[in-house]
Amino acid sequence: MRVYCKCKNVMTNHCDPNDTEYFVFSENQKNVVINHALPFIDALDIPEPEYTVFRCDKCGRIVIFDDKNNYVATYIEEQ
């Protein structure tokens, strides 16, 4: 996925791993993962995240997408 930040920086998740893309889990999703983690966790037990977040490495903006890659919101750090 390629995302264009308002500062004109191009953010992409094509490299794996990367420092641009973050996954956000709810508290309930986290508990599901923890409860399945004993004694070990299978990657297939990890639920899909509700949100994907891209963080611009130039200006720090946060761009949020839902689980269908629909735009949700953009936030910028306060100065």
Secondary structure, DSSP 8 states (H G I E B T S, - for coil): -EEE-TTS-EEE--SSS-SSEEEE--HHHHHHHHHH-SS---GGGS---SEEEEE-TTT--EEEEETT--EEEEE----
